[in-house]
């Protein structure tokens, strides 16, 4: 690639990540802090412990709780509330327990989700669907762990078919709950 092509490519990357101050909402962090669960957002000093311990960031390298907090503090309202990332948090509370500033990131995610619904970024029924997915995920984890326990046939590693079978049982159970 020639020098001109490299400069153009570099400029394109810069344009994608640049932030215009006219797009920022300086009140956003205060509004998040006023929401139940968002009270401690402004005390984050960006240490990264939330991201380091996050199970979602282990499977999705683009998921970064520290970046989400920075975006809130910068006032990137539209980017945060319309982001898929606020829905990916599994509410495991790992970040909550490890944060030295007691930011309570899990609760911040709840506040952001409520704001996103209230401001029309997603329909209110989506929040209910996310709660159903979270419940199914916990049931799946429970069933797979019980199957993996020693003395319960779990001496061998679980296969993909075990996971698929457990998920199908759970989905069939959910279908029965919805139908009946």
N, C-alpha and C positions, 0 to 999 in steps of 0.2 A: 504494500500500500504506500502510495506516495505521501509526501509531507502534507499536501493540501487535503488529501483524503483523510489523513489522521486528524488534522485540525478540525475538519468538518464533523467527523465522528465524535471527537472530544466535545465540540460545541453542542452537538445533538444531545449528548449525555448531560451536559450542564443545563441545557434548557429543560430537560425532563425533571430534574431535581431542584430547579430554582424555585424560590418562593417569592411571590410578589407581596409586599407589605399591604397593598390595597385589598388583598384577599384574606388577610388575617383579621380575626375578631378578638381584640384585646380583652373583651369581657368574658370570653368563653371559659377560661379557667375559673373565674369567679362563679359563673353559673354552674359549672360542674361541682365546685366546692359547696354550693348551696343545696345540691341534690343529696338525698339520703345515700350514704356510701361514698360520696365524693369529697367529704370534708377535709381530708388530709392531702389532697392532690398537690397542693402548692409547696409541700415540704420535701418533695422528692429532690435528691441531689444527683440523680442519674448514676448510681453506683453499678447497676446492671445485675444485681442479685436476683431480681424478679425474672429476668430473661435466662440467667444461668440455670435456674432450677425449674424452669417451665417445661412440662412434658409436651406441650403443643409445639414449642420452638424446637424441640428435639426431632419432631417429625416434619415440621414445616419451617425451614430456615428463614422464610420471609416473615414469620410471626415473631414480633419483638415487642414485649410489653414496655421496655424502656423507651423505645421509639414512640409508642402510642402515648405515653406520658409526656414526652417532649413535645409531641404534636399538640396535645391539649394545652400545655403551658405556653406554646408559641401562638395559640389562638387559631389553629387550623380546623375550625368547626366543621365545615363541609367535608373535608377529607376524612375526618375522624368519624363523624356520624353516618356518613355514607359508605364507610369501609366495611368490607367483609370481616376484617380482623376482630371487630368487637363481638362478633358472634362465635368466634372460634375458641374462646376461653372455655375450658372445661369446668371451671369453678372448683378446682381441686384444693385451693387455698395454700399451695406451696409458697407462692410469692408472698402471700399474706403473712405466713408464719416466719418467713426469713427476712422481711424488709426491716432494715435498721431504723427507718424513719416512720414506720407504722403507717405507710401510705394506704394499705388495705386495697391493693390493686383489684382483687376479686370483686370487692364492693364497688369500686370505680367502674368496672365493666358493667355491673348491674345498673349503675346510674347512667352510663352512656347508652345502654340498650333502651332504657326508659325514655331518655331524651330523643333517641332516634325514632322510636315509635311516636312519641308526642309530636315531633316535628315532621312526621310524614315520610321519613326515609324508608320505612318498612310498615306493613300493615300490622295492626295489633295481633292478628291471628298468628303471625310469624313468631312472636314471642312465645305463644303457647306451643307451637310446633317445636321450637328450640327446647323448651322444658320437657316435652315428650321425648325428644332425641336424647337429652341428658339422662332421663330416667331409663330409657332403653339401654344406653351405654353402661349405666351402672348395673343393670340386671345382667347384661352380657358379661361384664367383668366378674360379677359375683358367680355366675354359672360356670364360667371357664376356670376360675380359681378353685371352686369346689371340685371340679373334675380333675384339676392338677394336683390337689393335695395328696400326699402319700397315704396309701391305704384306701384310696378312692379311685384307683386305676390311673393315678397321675404320675406313676413312676417314669413314664415315657413322655417325651416332649409332645405338646399339643400340636396338632397339624392344622393346616388351613381348613380342612374339611370339618374338624371339630369346631372351629370358630364359626364357619358358615352354618353348620348344623345348629349351634346354639343361637345364632342370630335368627335363623328361620323359625325356630321354636318361639323365640321372643316376639317376632313379628306376627306369627300366627296367633299368639296370645293377645297381642295388641289389637289385631283385627277382630278377634272374638269380643274383646272389651268394647270396641267401637260399634260392632254390629249388634251386640246384645245389650 
